[in-house]
Amino acid sequence: MSKKLKDIGVVSLLTSVSRVLGLLRDQLALGLLGASQINDAFVTAFNLPNLFRRLLGEGALTAAFVPTLQHELKDRGREGAFALLNEVASWLLVVTGGLVALAMLVFSQSRVLTGHDPKYYLAADLTAVLFPYLAFVCLAAAFGAALNVLGRFTEAALSPVWLNLCMIGSLAGAGWLWQANERQIATWLCGGVLLGGFLQMLVPATVLMREGWRPKFDLGRSERVREIARLMAPGLFGTAIYQINTYVSRLFAFSIHEGEASLFFYANRLMELPIGVFAIAVATVVYPLLARHAAEKNHAAMGHDYRRGVRLILLLNVPAAAGLALLSTPIVRLLYQRGHFTAGDTAIMAPLVAWFAIGMPFFAVASLMTRAFYAAKDTTTPVKVATLSFVINVGLGWWLKDSLGARGLVIASTTAVMVQTLSLQRLLSVALPGMGFDELWPTLGKIVLATLGMAAAVGGGWWAMRAIHGADVIAVFGLIPTGVAIYAGLLWWLRIEGRDELAALVAKVRGKISSSA
């Protein structure tokens, strides 16, 4: 368990670095571009290659590739695993290369369709420029998945860092050093995305070569490749539903009012900060374990590790969601309200963050639930649940967008992910032995009680100080640490499950430090 916690800690730390850099990137983008038509066009354009990235690279392919690579590694060792990687990477290069060429051709000719708002043509132009990012990042996802199977998590966790650094450099260079206009800043930002995507691919590929992998273009169709294709078929459809679900929400936002797409996008990004720091780290480390247990048909161990993963995710994401919802206004104001981002933008964005936060624990747990199905090579069930989520999100979003604007879209998205999570857990407990939620109810009860105590202190503190000078700074740097301390103390007092294990791990670390000193 200490090894798993260490891996989770490493991934969490590196993901934290990436998210902090992503936050800086968002601050620069909003400060330089604000909630403007240019920013709306950029985030809408960036969403499309990201949709295909998650569809092909980090979605169905990774879900099918990891358990199959685990089997290959177990049966034929590294030689077989690297041969399979070459086949998968070669097919991925051909497919994504074709998609990139087609998309660039289509979007570069957008003005053939006349009579549309200029913002749609701008979004199409930027999409044509950004689409090569798809090929880079899909290959990066395959390389990162292979490293995870080999027990190396650092390099894959570093992947977003390269993208954020390049985007920050392009924003700082264009906006501050060269005093570019908004259109030029957006163009530079596209260049930063492309360079970052190339580095995301290059770094894990280099590490794999040090592990003994030798790149080879191989369009072979071995049994393992065919197995991946069979597993991908339903998974591809399921992932497509989820990603189209997200993309449709952002298109709705793009069609409402100027700035709505930007505010929706960056509110979602802020919500993803705590999810990325810990929930995705847990899922990344636990998923190969679940795949290995499933390959060995060790259902008891699979259920044990699954429940540990869910417990760890809920332990941090439930209080984080409460804190983000309660302090959404001071957080947004302190982080973003400068330059072209106004007080009016804060007034619109803060409620979006609060509504997104309500769905955050559900979204975080759903990621691990879906991977549990994939580990068992069941890619059909998540498709059915994703279809239900899609219908709820699109139907409710269409109904609410005109009356509530972006807030209605967030409410629809949150409702859909809550239904999705509850449905996944119900079906998981039926499909796989030992995967029920019953053993976690006492843990969840203690988490909720501790969160309520923390929320009373944080919410009361913000209500009392909200009108004083410097309240935002005090809320972020004072109330948040205070809330964390109260939450941790209450959990310890309630004897949260895993407390003794954590105490033993801390004692072990202290012993090593003392012996080395």
PAZA-602018 format. One line per field, with one value per residue (C-alpha): residue number from 1; x, y, z. Coordinates in Angstrom, 3 decimals. Layout:
// PAZA-602018
seq	c(NUM_...);
c1	c(X_...);
c2	c(Y_...);
c3	c(Z_...);
//
This chain:
// PAZA-602018
seq	c(1_2_3_4_5_6_7_8_9_10_11_12_13_14_15_16_17_18_19_20_21_22_23_24_25_26_27_28_29_30_31_32_33_34_35_36_37_38_39_40_41_42_43_44_45_46_47_48_49_50_51_52_53_54_55_56_57_58_59_60_61_62_63_64_65_66_67_68_69_70_71_72_73_74_75_76_77_78_79_80_81_82_83_84_85_86_87_88_89_90_91_92_93_94_95_96_97_98_99_100_101_102_103_104_105_106_107_108_109_110_111_112_113_114_115_116_117_118_119_120_121_122_123_124_125_126_127_128_129_130_131_132_133_134_135_136_137_138_139_140_141_142_143_144_145_146_147_148_149_150_151_152_153_154_155_156_157_158_159_160_161_162_163_164_165_166_167_168_169_170_171_172_173_174_175_176_177_178_179_180_181_182_183_184_185_186_187_188_189_190_191_192_193_194_195_196_197_198_199_200_201_202_203_204_205_206_207_208_209_210_211_212_213_214_215_216_217_218_219_220_221_222_223_224_225_226_227_228_229_230_231_232_233_234_235_236_237_238_239_240_241_242_243_244_245_246_247_248_249_250_251_252_253_254_255_256_257_258_259_260_261_262_263_264_265_266_267_268_269_270_271_272_273_274_275_276_277_278_279_280_281_282_283_284_285_286_287_288_289_290_291_292_293_294_295_296_297_298_299_300_301_302_303_304_305_306_307_308_309_310_311_312_313_314_315_316_317_318_319_320_321_322_323_324_325_326_327_328_329_330_331_332_333_334_335_336_337_338_339_340_341_342_343_344_345_346_347_348_349_350_351_352_353_354_355_356_357_358_359_360_361_362_363_364_365_366_367_368_369_370_371_372_373_374_375_376_377_378_379_380_381_382_383_384_385_386_387_388_389_390_391_392_393_394_395_396_397_398_399_400_401_402_403_404_405_406_407_408_409_410_411_412_413_414_415_416_417_418_419_420_421_422_423_424_425_426_427_428_429_430_431_432_433_434_435_436_437_438_439_440_441_442_443_444_445_446_447_448_449_450_451_452_453_454_455_456_457_458_459_460_461_462_463_464_465_466_467_468_469_470_471_472_473_474_475_476_477_478_479_480_481_482_483_484_485_486_487_488_489_490_491_492_493_494_495_496_497_498_499_500_501_502_503_504_505_506_507_508_509_510_511_512_513_514_515_516_517);
c1	c(0.000_2.875_4.187_0.764_0.491_3.968_3.004_-0.217_1.796_4.238_1.447_-0.478_2.575_3.393_-0.254_-0.368_2.559_0.774_-2.489_-0.752_0.893_-2.493_-3.970_-1.220_-1.910_-5.625_-4.845_-2.667_-5.251_-8.102_-5.947_-4.813_-7.975_-10.753_-14.142_-13.968_-14.948_-11.301_-11.041_-14.400_-13.113_-9.828_-11.361_-13.975_-11.253_-9.042_-11.984_-12.269_-8.774_-9.103_-12.359_-10.600_-7.580_-9.745_-11.702_-8.716_-5.758_-6.856_-10.291_-11.177_-7.626_-6.025_-8.912_-8.395_-4.593_-3.675_-5.297_-4.205_-0.629_-0.744_-1.632_1.106_3.704_2.654_2.741_5.710_7.629_8.931_9.816_6.189_4.905_7.185_6.211_2.559_3.343_4.928_1.836_-0.540_1.564_1.844_-1.899_-2.494_-0.122_-1.924_-5.425_-4.655_-2.545_-5.475_-7.875_-5.533_-5.160_-8.928_-9.796_-7.265_-8.640_-12.283_-11.879_-9.572_-12.424_-15.090_-15.841_-17.366_-20.396_-21.418_-23.693_-22.497_-21.329_-17.607_-16.848_-17.603_-15.100_-12.501_-13.081_-12.745_-9.438_-7.974_-9.230_-7.354_-4.149_-4.576_-5.565_-2.012_-1.970_-4.275_-1.614_1.069_-1.045_-2.657_0.768_1.771_-1.209_-0.181_3.420_2.289_-0.022_2.870_5.043_2.265_2.045_5.816_5.310_6.651_4.224_6.437_6.933_3.274_2.226_4.657_3.030_0.646_3.500_5.166_1.925_1.283_4.860_4.733_1.334_2.508_5.634_3.627_1.163_3.878_5.922_3.052_1.242_4.055_7.269_5.843_2.622_0.649_-3.029_-5.704_-5.711_-1.908_-1.990_-4.423_-2.107_0.901_-1.178_-1.867_1.880_2.403_-0.167_1.576_5.041_3.681_1.974_5.218_7.074_4.260_4.958_8.754_9.495_7.717_8.977_12.544_12.013_10.548_13.626_15.771_13.629_14.546_11.820_12.931_10.452_9.411_6.669_4.610_1.067_0.750_-2.582_-1.652_-4.277_-3.602_-4.135_-7.415_-8.393_-7.717_-9.828_-12.692_-12.505_-12.291_-15.438_-17.998_-15.582_-15.053_-18.779_-19.090_-16.198_-17.565_-20.884_-19.190_-16.870_-19.592_-21.662_-19.011_-18.436_-22.146_-22.361_-19.488_-21.037_-24.270_-22.220_-20.508_-23.906_-25.440_-23.617_-20.081_-17.906_-20.190_-18.007_-14.855_-16.478_-17.973_-14.593_-12.507_-15.069_-14.856_-11.059_-11.112_-13.360_-10.966_-8.047_-8.745_-9.937_-6.685_-4.504_-5.770_-8.694_-7.012_-3.758_-5.562_-7.272_-3.967_-2.192_-5.119_-6.199_-3.166_-3.680_-7.335_-6.346_-3.753_-6.210_-8.808_-6.257_-5.479_-9.220_-8.469_-11.808_-11.186_-8.002_-9.681_-12.568_-10.153_-8.046_-11.149_-12.653_-9.337_-9.263_-12.843_-12.164_-9.092_-10.945_-13.927_-11.657_-10.321_-12.900_-15.975_-14.450_-12.747_-16.121_-17.719_-14.885_-14.884_-18.653_-18.581_-15.596_-16.192_-16.538_-13.308_-11.383_-12.477_-11.992_-8.506_-7.303_-8.731_-10.119_-7.454_-6.618_-9.504_-11.361_-13.881_-16.033_-19.010_-17.206_-16.570_-20.274_-21.122_-18.290_-18.446_-21.908_-20.747_-17.823_-20.156_-22.518_-19.627_-18.267_-21.470_-20.837_-17.100_-17.077_-19.389_-17.212_-14.070_-15.446_-17.025_-13.558_-12.431_-15.751_-15.452_-11.881_-13.011_-15.326_-12.519_-10.138_-12.607_-12.769_-16.396_-16.604_-20.312_-21.842_-20.168_-21.539_-25.121_-24.638_-22.868_-25.797_-28.211_-25.947_-25.799_-29.574_-29.997_-27.270_-28.300_-32.028_-31.760_-29.075_-31.186_-34.156_-32.219_-29.707_-32.013_-33.452_-30.343_-27.485_-24.228_-25.555_-28.270_-25.616_-23.639_-26.778_-27.502_-23.920_-23.917_-27.253_-26.050_-22.803_-24.658_-27.016_-24.062_-22.082_-24.977_-25.845_-22.240_-21.839_-25.131_-24.220_-20.642_-21.823_-24.059_-21.538_-18.378_-17.984_-16.788_-17.282_-20.291_-20.430_-21.811_-18.466_-17.859_-21.032_-19.472_-16.486_-18.717_-20.755_-17.646_-16.447_-19.813_-19.869_-16.327_-17.165_-20.244_-18.114_-15.540_-18.234_-19.844_-16.512_-15.494_-18.944_-19.411_-15.970_-16.583_-19.998_-18.416_-15.481_-16.821_-17.183_-13.777_-10.754_-8.584_-11.333_-10.448_-6.828_-7.874_-10.445_-7.993_-4.897_-6.640_-9.986_-8.838_-5.940_-8.219_-10.875_-8.307_-7.133_-10.699_-11.576_-8.457_-9.023_-12.642_-11.689_-9.061_-11.535_-14.110_-11.462_-11.736_-10.932_-7.249_-6.207_-3.920_-2.386_-1.636_-0.175_2.119_3.269_4.027_5.929_7.941_8.868_9.848_12.000_13.861_14.439_15.716_18.059_19.504_20.027);
c2	c(0.000_2.400_1.930_2.800_5.845_6.913_6.600_8.516_11.156_11.546_11.837_14.227_16.428_16.637_17.134_19.932_21.600_21.222_22.616_25.592_26.304_25.828_28.330_30.818_30.174_30.872_34.044_35.300_34.393_36.112_39.099_39.636_38.617_38.798_37.199_38.382_37.103_36.229_34.160_32.521_31.540_30.170_27.990_26.716_25.895_24.247_22.111_20.240_18.658_18.037_16.188_13.835_13.609_12.309_10.178_8.469_9.025_9.225_7.648_4.425_3.628_3.940_2.035_-0.852_-0.574_-0.747_-4.103_-5.645_-4.431_-5.851_-9.259_-8.985_-7.990_-10.928_-13.436_-12.291_-9.819_-6.447_-7.601_-8.478_-5.330_-3.075_-4.858_-4.232_-0.584_-0.196_-1.613_0.578_3.731_3.101_2.716_5.727_7.829_6.851_7.472_10.772_11.990_11.418_13.181_16.162_16.542_16.280_18.724_21.323_21.132_21.440_24.235_26.279_26.494_27.677_30.863_28.787_28.749_32.385_34.460_33.401_35.475_36.417_34.667_31.289_31.924_32.994_29.803_27.746_29.461_28.750_25.147_24.557_25.839_23.836_20.447_18.970_19.000_15.983_13.702_14.729_14.291_10.995_9.432_10.975_9.268_5.866_6.342_7.514_4.499_2.168_3.838_3.444_-0.282_-0.481_1.181_4.596_7.405_10.504_11.160_10.739_12.989_15.643_15.676_18.619_20.654_20.994_22.216_24.770_26.092_26.586_28.315_30.568_31.461_32.285_34.446_36.282_36.823_38.020_40.045_41.632_41.526_42.330_44.123_42.149_42.767_40.243_38.385_38.108_36.877_34.116_33.110_32.971_30.920_28.388_28.135_27.455_24.648_22.973_23.186_21.921_18.982_18.012_18.002_15.964_13.285_13.532_13.249_9.924_8.483_9.273_7.622_4.513_4.241_4.304_1.435_-0.604_0.351_0.787_2.724_0.852_1.603_-1.574_-1.781_-5.389_-6.787_-9.188_-10.814_-8.224_-5.348_-6.894_-7.331_-3.632_-2.746_-4.935_-3.371_0.112_-0.175_0.216_2.263_4.647_5.182_5.693_8.119_9.915_10.395_11.848_14.146_15.281_15.890_18.305_19.861_20.483_22.306_24.556_25.162_26.149_28.601_29.921_30.598_32.514_35.818_37.100_35.889_33.041_30.363_31.717_31.955_28.461_27.043_28.672_27.898_24.259_24.458_25.809_22.953_20.455_21.730_19.589_16.697_16.676_17.074_13.978_12.110_11.590_10.729_7.998_6.670_6.682_4.595_2.307_1.518_-0.659_-2.504_-3.149_-4.342_-6.710_-8.119_-8.573_-10.382_-12.689_-13.031_-11.917_-10.229_-9.839_-7.818_-5.842_-4.856_-4.022_-1.667_-0.163_0.769_2.227_4.371_5.592_6.355_8.421_10.344_11.161_12.034_15.084_15.934_16.233_18.969_20.587_20.857_22.424_24.928_25.850_26.424_28.545_30.667_30.825_34.632_35.526_32.807_34.001_37.656_37.097_34.825_36.481_39.983_42.103_43.406_42.733_40.545_42.778_42.688_41.931_38.835_37.730_38.115_35.743_33.239_32.705_31.029_28.813_27.643_26.952_24.857_22.955_22.263_20.462_17.858_17.616_14.541_12.688_13.489_12.457_9.073_8.358_8.360_5.446_3.613_3.728_2.443_-0.437_-1.572_-1.141_-3.153_-6.036_-5.440_-4.365_-1.321_-1.705_-0.783_2.666_3.364_2.820_5.048_7.720_7.727_8.403_11.205_12.710_12.804_14.454_17.042_18.061_18.065_19.977_22.296_23.208_23.896_26.084_27.917_30.722_31.447_30.893_31.225_29.488_28.791_26.594_24.652_24.008_22.844_20.447_19.130_18.643_16.815_14.521_13.554_12.821_10.429_8.883_8.222_6.677_4.467_3.323_2.312_0.443_-1.531_-2.099_-3.659_-6.023_-6.940_-7.578_-9.395_-7.259_-3.901_-2.760_0.542_-0.868_-0.951_2.698_4.147_4.562_6.307_8.602_9.423_10.528_12.562_14.334_15.090_16.488_18.493_20.009_21.115_22.629_24.299_25.916_27.451_28.544_29.793_31.644_33.181_34.434_35.880_37.780_39.210_39.582_43.375_44.211_45.374_42.457_39.883_37.885_37.409_36.437_33.979_32.202_32.230_32.164_30.410_27.619_26.442_26.820_24.716_22.041_21.882_21.619_18.928_16.867_17.172_16.061_13.091_12.033_12.371_10.323_7.610_7.652_4.328_4.098_6.413_3.874_2.944_6.597_7.113_4.101_5.499_8.911_7.235_5.236_8.392_10.166_7.188_7.328_11.064_10.607_7.762_9.744_12.820);
c3	c(0.000_0.800_-2.762_-4.183_-1.936_-3.032_-6.720_-6.076_-4.223_-7.130_-9.697_-7.438_-6.928_-10.621_-11.504_-8.922_-10.673_-13.996_-12.607_-11.036_-14.381_-16.047_-13.619_-14.510_-18.193_-17.676_-15.721_-18.564_-21.211_-19.372_-18.448_-22.040_-23.901_-21.280_-21.941_-25.547_-28.955_-29.683_-26.489_-27.218_-30.667_-29.295_-26.565_-29.040_-31.592_-28.955_-27.814_-31.124_-31.307_-27.566_-28.221_-30.642_-28.320_-25.501_-27.928_-29.569_-27.264_-23.654_-24.028_-25.802_-26.955_-23.521_-21.920_-24.374_-24.579_-20.872_-19.975_-23.286_-22.776_-19.242_-20.699_-23.336_-20.726_-18.540_-21.425_-23.545_-21.411_-22.541_-26.044_-26.759_-25.039_-27.109_-30.327_-29.503_-28.752_-32.199_-33.897_-31.909_-32.383_-36.136_-36.598_-34.380_-36.498_-39.706_-38.320_-36.585_-39.504_-41.836_-39.478_-39.159_-42.929_-43.474_-40.681_-41.813_-45.369_-44.280_-41.715_-43.917_-46.449_-43.960_-45.900_-48.687_-46.372_-46.502_-44.293_-40.838_-37.869_-38.201_-34.891_-36.494_-39.294_-36.727_-34.734_-37.937_-38.852_-35.415_-35.534_-38.800_-37.186_-33.956_-35.360_-35.686_-31.874_-32.101_-33.615_-31.111_-28.026_-29.085_-29.513_-26.185_-24.521_-25.909_-24.766_-21.337_-20.946_-21.799_-19.149_-16.567_-17.308_-16.754_-13.367_-14.397_-13.630_-13.461_-17.169_-18.106_-15.213_-16.485_-19.924_-19.338_-17.856_-21.260_-22.842_-20.099_-20.178_-23.940_-23.790_-20.942_-22.926_-26.032_-24.065_-22.183_-25.327_-27.484_-24.864_-22.895_-24.920_-28.354_-27.352_-29.935_-30.624_-29.625_-32.959_-32.920_-29.298_-30.311_-33.172_-30.844_-28.403_-31.154_-31.750_-28.045_-28.181_-31.134_-29.570_-26.254_-27.979_-29.707_-26.367_-24.782_-27.400_-27.435_-23.691_-22.937_-26.234_-25.155_-21.760_-23.412_-25.620_-22.485_-21.197_-24.287_-26.770_-30.382_-32.581_-35.688_-38.191_-38.153_-39.477_-38.399_-37.294_-34.533_-32.318_-29.594_-32.041_-33.182_-29.537_-28.897_-31.937_-30.681_-27.227_-28.693_-30.816_-28.012_-25.920_-28.811_-29.071_-25.312_-25.154_-28.206_-26.452_-23.390_-25.351_-27.748_-24.637_-23.353_-26.763_-27.356_-24.008_-25.066_-28.473_-26.725_-24.652_-27.803_-29.373_-26.449_-25.811_-26.311_-23.432_-22.331_-23.969_-22.296_-18.851_-19.171_-20.263_-17.525_-14.796_-15.839_-15.788_-12.243_-11.142_-12.734_-10.635_-7.517_-9.690_-11.634_-8.562_-6.806_-8.396_-11.757_-9.962_-7.998_-11.131_-13.047_-10.402_-9.517_-13.100_-14.012_-10.694_-11.509_-14.986_-13.500_-10.937_-13.681_-15.865_-12.924_-12.119_-8.573_-7.874_-4.151_-4.726_-7.487_-5.200_-2.382_-4.522_-6.139_-2.764_-1.605_-4.726_-4.271_-0.596_-1.432_-4.156_-1.932_0.990_-0.831_-3.465_-1.225_1.014_-1.995_-3.739_-0.650_-0.246_-3.942_-3.926_-0.735_-1.776_-5.535_-5.573_-3.706_-5.576_-9.026_-8.092_-6.663_-9.450_-12.557_-12.007_-13.678_-17.128_-19.510_-16.976_-15.209_-12.048_-14.290_-15.585_-11.987_-11.175_-14.048_-13.593_-9.780_-9.808_-12.682_-10.549_-7.610_-9.746_-11.325_-7.808_-6.807_-9.502_-8.836_-6.502_-8.875_-11.879_-9.981_-8.895_-12.298_-13.864_-11.662_-12.064_-15.837_-15.668_-13.449_-16.256_-18.791_-16.604_-16.831_-20.610_-20.398_-22.648_-23.398_-20.038_-19.826_-23.330_-22.201_-19.160_-21.227_-23.656_-20.799_-19.537_-23.037_-23.408_-20.004_-20.604_-24.121_-23.403_-20.132_-21.531_-24.572_-22.310_-19.839_-22.059_-23.187_-19.741_-17.566_-20.083_-19.175_-15.670_-17.183_-19.125_-15.943_-14.113_-16.984_-16.993_-13.214_-13.253_-16.047_-14.287_-11.031_-12.828_-14.675_-11.479_-9.565_-12.539_-13.034_-9.396_-9.381_-12.510_-11.312_-8.063_-10.028_-12.730_-10.686_-7.348_-4.447_-6.205_-4.182_-2.337_0.939_2.745_1.840_3.383_6.875_5.292_3.238_6.349_8.221_5.228_4.996_8.748_8.651_5.518_7.191_10.148_7.801_5.669_8.729_9.736_6.218_5.193_8.478_8.222_4.674_5.609_8.491_6.548_3.011_3.212_4.731_2.764_1.617_2.277_-0.868_0.204_3.732_2.376_0.058_2.276_5.656_5.469_3.158_5.402_8.435_6.731_5.850_9.479_10.815_8.276_9.034_12.788_12.506_10.324_12.841_15.696_13.764_13.214_9.439_7.755_6.850_9.693_11.354_7.998_7.269_10.753_10.255_6.903_8.444_11.290_8.759_6.830_10.060_11.031_7.713_8.098_11.677_10.726_7.815_10.009);
//
